[in-house]
Amino acid sequence: MNSDRLQVLLSAVARGDTSVEDAVEDLRRLPFRDLGFAKLDTHRALRTGHPEVVFGAGKEPGQLAEIVAGLAESSTPVLVTRLSREGREHLACTFPEAHFDDEAGAMALGESPPPSGCVAVLCAGTSDIRVAAEAAFTATTLGSEVVRHWDVGVAGLQRLLAVREELDSARAIVVVAGMDGALPSVVGGLVRVPVIAVPTSVGYGASYGGLAALLAMLNSCAPGVSVVNIDNGFGAGYLAHVINAGAGT
């Protein structure tokens, strides 16, 4: 249930098109729906403006399909991240109308809001694309206009400077990097909008699965840089959308 559906329902009751009993039946699953193995937060879109997002990793394909179907009854779009191959194949058969981004390992079911504003998503190298694509797909699904720039790391700064003007039009910028995690600091020193840094687990042995990049980003000397957890493209994309949407009000 989101605010638009609630307004439609209450208007129908006010006009007499829907009985109070039918409206109560429609609302009875708030604030959550118990599937036994999962409790769906069907009230979240009313509270926060966006429906619950499904973390696909570790879930059985049948469970995923039931969760997605249950959430879709309450509000859309339904976003699923970190899909396994089996989960993707099962959801594609169950929801042929869904949109899949295999680069991001994610799926969206239902119509997204019209895109507005601008979020820029950058990644340092092609090995970081999966995490960056997750951030971009998340922000797009929630309703942000997104521009993507891959492979613009600090080892060749001319690549970043080539898209410098495009960064000025963004309201928030997601910067994804592994190895030394230096790219967010460079971007933070060039722009006037919030930079959301995402460390990835990409790197050689002493990168410690992304810990080196995480610590480097947390110690950034550039103001305006915030940091999410290692490989958390979803969290970065969600936050970037919230910043973008807030800047437009």
N, C-alpha and C positions, 0 to 999 in steps of 0.2 A: 504494500500500500504506500503510495506517495501522495503528495499534496494535490496533484492534479486529479488523481482518481478519487480522492476523498471529496474534493469539491464537486465533481460530477455526481457522486453518490448522494451527497447531501442536497444538491440541487434537485435531483430526481425525487427525493423524499419530500422536499418542499413543494414541488409541483404536483405531487400525488402520483407520479409515475411509478414509484417504488414504495412498497409498504415498509413500515418501521421494522416489522419482523424480518423482511428480506434484507434490509440494511444491517440489522443486527447479525444475521447469518453471514453476511459479507465481511463483517468486522470481527467476528468471533475468534479468528485466528491471531488477532493482535494480542499481546505484543510479540508472540513467537508461535511457531508451529512445530509440534513435536513429531518427528519421524521415527523416533525410537533410537536410531543411531546418530541422529543430528537434530538440533533444535534451531530452526530457521528464524533469524531475526527479521521478521516481516515488517517490523515497526521502524527499522533503521532509516529508511528513506524519509519518513516523516520527521525523525529527530535530526538527521544530519544532512539531508538533501540528496544522499546517494544510497542505493540499496547495498545490502551485504555482498561482499565479494568472496568467491569460492576459491580456496587454495586447493588446487587439484592434486598435488603430490601426496602419495600415500593413500588415496581413496580408491576403492574399487570402482570400476566403470559403471556398474549398476547403481551404486550409491551416488556417484556424480550425477547421473541422469535424473535420479529422483530428487536430488537437491536442486538442480537447475530447474526442473519442472515446477517444483514447489515455490521457488523464488519468483519464477516468471508469472505465476498467478497473482502475485502481490504487487510487483513493480518491475519495470525494465529500464535500462538494459541489465542483463545478468552477465557479469564478467567472471570468467574462470581463468586462473593463472596456473602456471607450472604443470601443464598437462603431460602425462606420459603418452607414449605412442598408442597404448591400448585404450587409454581414456579418450584420446582424440578420435580414434576410429569409432568408438562406441557412441560418442556424442554426435559425430558427423552423421551416423546412421539414424540416431534418435531425433536429432534436430537439423534436418538438411538445410533449413533456412538460416542457420547460424553462420556467423562470420568467423573464420579462423585465421590467425596469424602464426604460421608455423615458425617464423623467425623468432617470435616472442614466446612461443609455446603457450598460446592463450586463445580464448574463444569469447565471443560476445553474442548474446542472444537478445533480440529485440532492437528497437530503433533507438539510436543515441540522440541526445539533444543536438540541435543545430550548432555547428562549431562556431566558436567566438574567441576573440583575443588571440594570443599567440604564445605557445610554449615551444622553446627550442630544446632539442635533445641532441647532445654531442657524445661521441665515444672516442677514446684515444686510439684504439686499434680494432681491427676486424675481429679479434678474439673476444672483444667486449660487446659485440653486437647483440648477443642474446639478451643480456641484461638491459642494454639501451633500448632494444625493441620492446621489451616488456614495459618499460617506462613510457615509451611513445604510444603504444597501444592502449595502455591504461588511460592516459590523459585524453586520447582521442575518443575512447568509448565514453568517458564522462562528459565530453562536450567541448574540449579545447581544440583549437586549430593547432596542429603540430608540424614543425619543420624538423627534419632529421639531417644530421651531418655526421657521417661515419669516417673514422680513420683520420682524425685531426690532432694527433698527439704531439707532445712537446719535442719529440725527436726530429720533427720537421715543422717548425712554427709557421712557415709560409702557408701551410695547408689551413691552419686556423685563421690566419690573417686574411686569407682569400674569402672567408665568409663573415668577416668582421662586421660589415654593414648590416647583414641580416640579423645578427644578434641584437642590434639596437632596437629592433621592432618587437622583441619578445618581452613578455611581462614576467617570465620566470625561465630559468635555464637549468636543465638537468645535465650534469657532466659525469660521464661514466669512465672510469679508468682503473687499470690494475697496475702491475709493476711498481713504479715509484709513486703513483698516485698524484703526479704533479699538475695535471691539466686543470683541475678546478681552481687552483691558486692563480694560474695564468689567466683564466677566464675571469675570475673574480676581480683581477686588477684592470680589466678592460671595460667592464659593463657597470651599469647603475642599478640593475635589478637583482633580486635574490638568485643565488646559485646553489643548487642542491647537488651535493657531491655524492657519488655512489662508488665505493670501492668494490672491485671485483676480485675474485679468487684466481685471476690470471697472473702468472708470473713464475719465476724460477724458485728454487728451494727456499732461499732466504726471504721470500715474500710471505711465507707462512700462511698460505691459503687466503691472502688478501689482508692479513693483519698489518703488514707494512704499509700498504696503501691507505688503510683505515686510519692508522696513527698519523700518517703524513697529512691526510685531509683534516683530521681533528686539530692539527697544529698549524693549519694554514695561516699565513700572515696577511692574507687578503681579507678585508672585512666583507660581510655579506654572504659568507659561505657557510652553509649548514651541511650536516653529514647524516646519511642514513646507514643502515647496516650493510654488511658485505653482501653483494649480489641482490640487494633489495630494489630492483627496478620498479616493482609495483609501488612501494612506499614513496619513492621519489616522484613517479608519475602522478600519483594521487595528490601529493602535497603541491606539486607544480600546478595542477589543475585548480586546487583550492586558491592558491595565490592569484592565478590568472583570473578566475571568476570573481574574486574579491576586488581585484583592481578595476574591474569593469563596472562596479556598482557605484 
